[in-house]
């Protein structure tokens, strides 16, 4: 080092020049700090130069508190435990030459916040009562009491397996809905939503959870049979009732059934159902058609059923039989056995009664 004394240069070997050009790099304003954080700076440091570090909550206008004394200048970093001070939003830091050389210091350009309180008082609720195939790509949940500016993180898992669905985002209002979450890749079972908040300072709140049942499997009909109350259960005439009975793979809502193209009367519950329809003269002859539309209790829709599982069927016949022809054996009836042939327009269910009148 060289000292100037009365205009003469005098050698003063071993004495370092004072530190210059201090530049505080963090915190420099607008930061959110919690826990132990590094105060950092850079400066032109001589051997053995040290700095003092202070904080103030009024911009160093009237007050300051020293955090550390004689910190080696060339370390350019100091670990500060922010839990040693009260939370607040008007903090500033000052790094200054330990010898208080005028002008050799730097102060945060703007206020920063110290926050060591984890987010609390928030809750989360899944909006749907059930998850099924019609809404499993649009699950939503709602935060209540959330801290504005916090970051939310969520994970959704299923007791039925599948890869967890995760996501993150920012809270912009105390009550906020998170929508359109696709959980179609999760197996049926109990879905568990786990959410936590992290505030701007990095404080993580406790987990909040909610659950909802997921059933995205469509029901099926395991047995379907049709018959009529006619003596011949495979046939029906006007006034006969066609009876459709069926069983579902799981509990279903009241199904919609048509028989012969007309709305049927449906009774039953859970997995066992019966539909009936009384045939009329306006119904079309032939094999009686039917349709069964059904959905389970959470609205998974089954595939419409139009056939039986046991090959049963009912044929509707509203036309009375007629005699097409009558023929004897061509002889005059007097005595002995004679043959009479009667041809009807259609097969008869029972043998006809034939009476022969005599003149």
C-alpha positions as CSV (number, residue, x, y, z in Angstrom):
1,X,0.0,0.0,0.0
2,X,1.2,3.6,-0.6
3,X,0.2,6.5,1.7
4,X,0.3,10.1,0.6
5,X,1.8,12.4,3.3
6,X,2.3,16.1,2.5
7,X,2.6,15.4,-1.2
8,X,5.3,12.7,-0.8
9,X,4.8,9.0,-1.6
10,X,5.7,6.9,1.4
11,X,5.9,3.1,1.4
12,X,3.8,1.4,4.0
13,X,4.2,-2.2,3.0
14,X,1.8,-4.7,4.7
15,X,-1.1,-2.2,5.2
16,X,-4.1,-3.1,2.9
17,X,-6.3,-0.6,1.2
18,X,-9.8,-0.2,2.6
19,X,-12.5,-2.3,0.8
20,X,-14.4,-0.6,-2.0
21,X,-17.2,-1.1,-4.4
22,X,-19.6,-3.2,-2.2
23,X,-22.5,-4.6,-4.2
24,X,-25.3,-6.4,-2.4
25,X,-26.8,-9.1,-4.7
26,X,-29.3,-10.8,-2.4
27,X,-31.8,-9.9,-1.0
28,X,-32.2,-7.0,-3.3
29,X,-36.0,-6.3,-3.0
30,X,-39.2,-8.1,-3.8
31,X,-37.9,-11.4,-2.3
32,X,-39.8,-13.7,0.0
33,X,-37.5,-15.3,2.6
34,X,-37.9,-18.0,5.2
35,X,-35.6,-20.3,7.2
36,X,-31.9,-19.9,6.7
37,X,-31.0,-17.9,3.6
38,X,-27.7,-16.6,2.1
39,X,-27.0,-12.9,2.1
40,X,-24.7,-12.4,-0.8
41,X,-22.5,-9.6,-2.2
42,X,-19.5,-8.9,-4.3
43,X,-16.8,-6.3,-3.6
44,X,-13.2,-5.3,-4.2
45,X,-11.8,-7.0,-1.1
46,X,-8.3,-6.6,0.3
47,X,-6.6,-9.2,2.4
48,X,-8.2,-9.3,5.8
49,X,-11.0,-6.9,4.9
50,X,-14.3,-7.6,6.7
51,X,-17.9,-6.4,6.6
52,X,-20.7,-5.8,9.0
53,X,-24.2,-6.8,8.0
54,X,-27.4,-5.0,9.2
55,X,-31.1,-5.2,8.7
56,X,-33.8,-2.5,8.9
57,X,-37.5,-2.3,8.7
58,X,-37.7,1.3,7.8
59,X,-35.2,1.5,4.9
60,X,-32.4,2.5,7.3
61,X,-34.1,5.9,7.8
62,X,-34.1,5.8,11.6
63,X,-33.1,2.3,12.8
64,X,-31.0,-0.7,12.0
65,X,-29.9,-3.9,13.7
66,X,-26.6,-5.6,13.2
67,X,-26.8,-9.2,12.1
68,X,-23.1,-10.0,11.9
69,X,-19.8,-8.3,12.7
70,X,-16.4,-8.7,10.9
71,X,-17.5,-11.2,8.3
72,X,-14.7,-11.9,5.9
73,X,-15.3,-9.7,2.8
74,X,-14.1,-12.3,0.3
75,X,-16.6,-14.9,1.6
76,X,-19.2,-12.9,-0.3
77,X,-21.9,-14.8,1.6
78,X,-23.5,-15.1,5.1
79,X,-26.1,-17.6,6.3
80,X,-28.8,-15.7,8.1
81,X,-31.5,-17.5,10.1
82,X,-34.6,-15.5,9.4
83,X,-36.5,-17.2,12.2
84,X,-34.5,-15.0,14.6
85,X,-36.6,-12.0,13.5
86,X,-40.3,-11.3,13.2
87,X,-42.2,-11.8,10.0
88,X,-42.6,-8.6,8.0
89,X,-42.7,-7.1,4.5
90,X,-40.4,-4.1,4.9
91,X,-37.0,-5.6,5.5
92,X,-33.8,-4.4,3.9
93,X,-30.2,-5.6,4.2
94,X,-27.1,-3.5,4.4
95,X,-23.5,-4.8,3.8
96,X,-20.9,-2.2,5.0
97,X,-17.1,-1.9,5.5
98,X,-16.4,-3.0,9.1
99,X,-14.4,0.3,9.5
100,X,-17.4,2.3,8.6
101,X,-15.6,4.0,5.7
102,X,-18.1,6.5,4.4
103,X,-19.9,5.4,1.2
104,X,-18.5,1.9,1.3
105,X,-21.7,-0.1,1.7
106,X,-24.8,-1.2,-0.3
107,X,-28.4,-1.6,0.7
108,X,-31.3,-3.7,-0.8
109,X,-32.8,-1.7,-3.6
110,X,-36.4,-2.4,-2.3
111,X,-38.2,-4.0,0.6
112,X,-38.3,-7.8,0.9
113,X,-40.5,-10.1,3.0
114,X,-39.7,-12.5,5.7
115,X,-42.4,-15.1,6.3
116,X,-41.8,-18.2,8.4
117,X,-45.4,-19.1,8.9
118,X,-46.6,-22.1,6.9
119,X,-50.0,-21.7,5.2
120,X,-52.9,-22.8,7.4
121,X,-56.6,-22.7,7.5
122,X,-57.3,-24.0,4.0
123,X,-59.3,-27.0,2.9
124,X,-60.0,-28.8,-0.3
125,X,-63.0,-30.7,-1.6
126,X,-63.6,-32.8,-4.7
127,X,-66.6,-31.3,-6.5
128,X,-68.1,-34.5,-7.9
129,X,-70.1,-37.0,-5.8
130,X,-69.0,-39.8,-8.1
131,X,-66.5,-40.3,-10.9
132,X,-67.7,-42.4,-13.8
133,X,-67.0,-42.7,-17.5
134,X,-68.9,-39.6,-18.3
135,X,-66.8,-37.3,-16.1
136,X,-63.5,-39.1,-15.5
137,X,-61.7,-36.6,-17.8
138,X,-62.9,-33.5,-16.0
139,X,-62.5,-34.0,-12.2
140,X,-62.4,-30.8,-10.3
141,X,-61.7,-29.7,-6.7
142,X,-62.1,-26.4,-4.8
143,X,-59.7,-24.7,-2.4
144,X,-61.3,-22.7,0.5
145,X,-59.3,-20.3,2.6
146,X,-56.2,-20.6,0.4
147,X,-53.4,-18.0,0.7
148,X,-53.3,-15.8,-2.4
149,X,-50.0,-16.1,-4.1
150,X,-49.3,-19.6,-2.8
151,X,-48.4,-22.5,-5.0
152,X,-50.6,-25.6,-4.9
153,X,-49.4,-29.1,-5.6
154,X,-51.8,-32.0,-5.9
155,X,-51.6,-35.8,-6.3
156,X,-54.5,-38.1,-7.1
157,X,-54.2,-41.9,-6.6
158,X,-56.6,-44.8,-6.8
159,X,-57.0,-47.9,-4.7
160,X,-57.6,-49.6,-8.1
161,X,-54.1,-48.7,-9.3
162,X,-52.8,-46.6,-12.2
163,X,-50.2,-43.9,-12.3
164,X,-50.8,-41.0,-9.9
165,X,-52.1,-37.8,-11.5
166,X,-50.2,-34.7,-10.3
167,X,-50.3,-31.0,-11.0
168,X,-49.3,-27.6,-9.7
169,X,-50.3,-24.0,-10.1
170,X,-50.8,-20.7,-8.3
171,X,-53.6,-19.5,-6.0
172,X,-55.1,-16.3,-7.2
173,X,-58.1,-16.1,-4.9
174,X,-59.1,-17.3,-1.4
175,X,-61.6,-19.7,-3.0
176,X,-60.4,-21.2,-6.2
177,X,-61.6,-24.1,-8.3
178,X,-59.1,-26.4,-10.1
179,X,-60.8,-28.0,-13.1
180,X,-60.5,-30.5,-16.0
181,X,-58.3,-33.1,-14.3
182,X,-58.1,-36.3,-16.4
183,X,-58.3,-39.3,-14.1
184,X,-59.4,-41.8,-16.8
185,X,-56.0,-43.6,-16.4
186,X,-56.7,-44.4,-12.7
187,X,-58.4,-47.7,-11.9
188,X,-61.8,-47.9,-10.4
189,X,-61.9,-47.7,-6.6
190,X,-61.4,-44.9,-4.1
191,X,-59.6,-41.9,-5.5
192,X,-57.6,-40.0,-2.9
193,X,-56.7,-36.3,-3.6
194,X,-53.8,-35.0,-1.6
195,X,-53.0,-31.2,-1.8
196,X,-50.6,-28.9,-0.1
197,X,-49.7,-25.2,-0.4
198,X,-46.3,-23.6,-0.5
199,X,-46.3,-19.9,0.1
200,X,-44.1,-17.4,-1.7
201,X,-41.4,-17.7,1.0
202,X,-41.3,-21.5,0.5
203,X,-43.2,-22.5,3.7
204,X,-45.1,-25.7,3.0
205,X,-48.5,-26.2,4.6
206,X,-49.9,-29.5,5.8
207,X,-51.5,-32.0,3.5
208,X,-55.3,-31.7,2.9
209,X,-57.2,-34.7,1.5
210,X,-60.5,-35.7,0.1
211,X,-61.8,-38.9,-1.5
212,X,-64.3,-39.9,-4.1
213,X,-65.4,-43.3,-5.5
214,X,-64.6,-44.0,-9.1
215,X,-66.6,-46.5,-11.2
216,X,-66.1,-46.2,-15.0
217,X,-67.1,-49.8,-15.9
218,X,-70.3,-50.0,-17.9
219,X,-72.8,-52.6,-16.7
220,X,-73.9,-55.6,-18.8
221,X,-77.0,-57.8,-18.8
222,X,-76.0,-61.3,-17.8
223,X,-79.3,-63.0,-18.6
224,X,-82.2,-61.9,-20.8
225,X,-85.3,-64.1,-21.5
226,X,-88.7,-63.4,-23.1
227,X,-92.0,-65.3,-22.9
228,X,-95.7,-64.8,-23.1
229,X,-98.6,-65.7,-20.7
230,X,-100.2,-67.7,-23.6
231,X,-100.5,-71.4,-23.0
232,X,-97.8,-71.6,-25.6
233,X,-95.2,-69.3,-24.1
234,X,-93.5,-68.9,-27.4
235,X,-96.6,-67.4,-29.0
236,X,-98.8,-64.4,-28.2
237,X,-102.2,-63.2,-29.5
238,X,-104.1,-60.0,-28.9
239,X,-104.6,-59.6,-25.2
240,X,-101.7,-61.8,-24.2
241,X,-98.9,-60.2,-22.1
242,X,-95.3,-60.5,-23.2
243,X,-92.9,-60.8,-20.3
244,X,-89.2,-59.8,-20.5
245,X,-87.0,-60.7,-17.6
246,X,-83.3,-59.8,-17.2
247,X,-80.5,-59.6,-14.7
248,X,-77.7,-57.0,-14.7
249,X,-74.1,-57.4,-13.7
250,X,-74.4,-54.7,-11.1
251,X,-77.2,-52.5,-9.6
252,X,-78.7,-50.3,-12.3
253,X,-81.1,-47.4,-12.5
254,X,-84.7,-48.1,-13.7
255,X,-84.1,-49.2,-17.4
256,X,-86.1,-48.0,-20.4
257,X,-87.6,-50.9,-22.2
258,X,-89.7,-51.3,-25.4
259,X,-91.6,-54.4,-26.5
260,X,-93.1,-54.6,-29.9
261,X,-91.9,-51.0,-30.4
262,X,-94.0,-49.8,-27.5
263,X,-93.0,-48.6,-24.0
264,X,-93.1,-51.5,-21.5
265,X,-94.1,-51.4,-17.9
266,X,-90.8,-52.0,-15.9
267,X,-90.6,-53.3,-12.3
268,X,-87.7,-54.5,-10.2
269,X,-84.7,-53.2,-8.4
270,X,-80.9,-53.6,-8.0
271,X,-80.0,-56.3,-10.5
272,X,-83.3,-58.1,-11.2
273,X,-85.9,-56.6,-13.5
274,X,-89.1,-57.4,-15.4
275,X,-90.8,-55.6,-18.3
276,X,-94.3,-56.4,-19.6
277,X,-96.4,-55.4,-22.5
278,X,-99.9,-56.5,-23.5
279,X,-100.3,-57.1,-27.2
280,X,-102.9,-55.2,-29.2
281,X,-104.5,-55.5,-32.6
282,X,-102.3,-52.6,-33.9
283,X,-99.1,-54.5,-33.2
284,X,-97.2,-56.1,-36.1
285,X,-97.3,-59.9,-36.4
286,X,-94.1,-61.8,-36.2
287,X,-91.2,-62.2,-33.8
288,X,-91.8,-59.6,-31.0
289,X,-88.8,-57.2,-30.9
290,X,-87.6,-55.5,-27.8
291,X,-84.9,-53.0,-26.6
292,X,-83.4,-52.5,-23.2
293,X,-81.5,-49.3,-22.4
294,X,-79.8,-49.1,-19.0
295,X,-77.1,-47.4,-16.9
296,X,-75.6,-48.2,-13.5
297,X,-76.2,-46.0,-10.4
298,X,-73.3,-43.6,-11.4
299,X,-74.6,-43.3,-15.0
300,X,-72.2,-45.5,-16.8
301,X,-74.3,-46.5,-19.9
302,X,-74.5,-50.1,-21.0
303,X,-74.8,-51.2,-24.6
304,X,-78.4,-51.4,-25.7
305,X,-79.7,-55.0,-25.6
306,X,-82.0,-56.4,-28.3
307,X,-81.6,-60.1,-28.0
308,X,-82.0,-62.9,-25.4
309,X,-79.2,-64.9,-23.8
310,X,-81.2,-68.2,-23.9
311,X,-82.5,-68.1,-27.5
312,X,-86.0,-67.5,-26.3
313,X,-88.5,-65.6,-28.5
314,X,-92.2,-64.8,-28.8
315,X,-94.1,-64.7,-32.0
316,X,-97.2,-62.5,-32.2
317,X,-100.2,-63.8,-34.2
318,X,-103.3,-61.8,-34.3
319,X,-105.0,-63.6,-37.3
320,X,-107.6,-66.3,-36.6
321,X,-107.1,-69.5,-38.5
322,X,-109.5,-70.4,-41.4
323,X,-110.4,-73.6,-43.2
324,X,-108.7,-73.7,-46.5
325,X,-110.5,-76.8,-47.8
326,X,-112.6,-79.8,-46.7
327,X,-112.4,-83.1,-48.6
328,X,-114.0,-86.5,-48.0
329,X,-112.9,-89.7,-49.6
330,X,-115.4,-89.2,-52.4
331,X,-117.9,-91.7,-51.2
332,X,-121.5,-91.4,-50.1
333,X,-121.7,-91.8,-46.4
334,X,-123.9,-94.7,-45.5
335,X,-122.1,-97.1,-43.2
336,X,-118.5,-97.9,-42.3
337,X,-115.5,-95.6,-41.8
338,X,-115.0,-92.6,-44.0
339,X,-112.0,-90.1,-44.2
340,X,-112.6,-86.4,-44.1
341,X,-109.5,-84.0,-44.7
342,X,-109.7,-80.5,-43.4
343,X,-106.9,-78.0,-44.3
344,X,-106.4,-74.9,-42.1
345,X,-104.7,-71.7,-43.0
346,X,-102.1,-72.2,-40.3
347,X,-100.9,-74.7,-37.7
348,X,-103.3,-75.2,-34.8
349,X,-102.2,-75.4,-31.2
350,X,-104.8,-78.1,-30.4
351,X,-106.8,-80.6,-32.4
352,X,-109.9,-79.0,-33.9
353,X,-113.4,-80.3,-33.1
354,X,-115.3,-81.4,-36.1
355,X,-119.0,-82.1,-36.1
356,X,-120.9,-83.9,-38.9
357,X,-124.5,-83.0,-39.4
358,X,-127.0,-85.4,-40.9
359,X,-129.8,-84.4,-43.2
